C-alpha cells in the first residue's frame, strides 16, 4: 500500500464532486473497487493510477506521495509553443508574487 494514497484518492474525488459510482463508471470497474482504493483495502494498478490522476486533474507524483502538495495538470494538446510559453510565464510570475 502506498502511504496516504487512500486519503488522497478520496479527497481528490470529493474535490471533483464525483461519487464512487461515477469514478467506477469512468474506469470501467465496480464502485466497491473504488471504495477499496479509498479505504486502503485495495491498491490500484499503475494503469488505474494514471487514469485517476487524469480524472482528478492532479499529478501522479502527488497521488503516490512524491510531492507534498497537489499540482494542477494542464493539458497542452492543441496549444502552440507560444501559448505554452505564455502559460509558463504566467505561472512563474504568480510564484514570484507570493
Residue pairs with C-beta under 8 A, 6 or more apart in sequence:
1 40
1 43
2 43
2 63
2 64
2 65
3 65
4 65
5 37
5 40
5 43
5 44
5 63
5 64
5 65
6 37
6 38
6 39
6 40
8 62
8 63
9 37
9 38
9 44
9 52
9 56
9 63
10 38
12 52
12 56
12 58
12 63
12 70
13 20
13 23
13 34
13 38
13 56
15 56
16 55
16 56
16 57
18 55
19 31
20 31
20 34
20 35
20 38
21 31
21 34
23 31
23 34
23 52
23 55
24 30
24 31
24 33
24 34
26 51
26 55
27 34
27 48
27 51
27 52
27 55
29 48
33 42
35 41
36 42
37 43
37 44
37 48
44 52
49 60
49 63
49 64
50 60
52 63
53 59
53 60
53 62
53 63
53 73
54 73
56 63
57 72
57 73
58 70
58 71
58 72
58 73
59 67
59 70
59 71
59 73
61 67
61 71
62 69
62 70
62 71
74 87
76 84
79 87
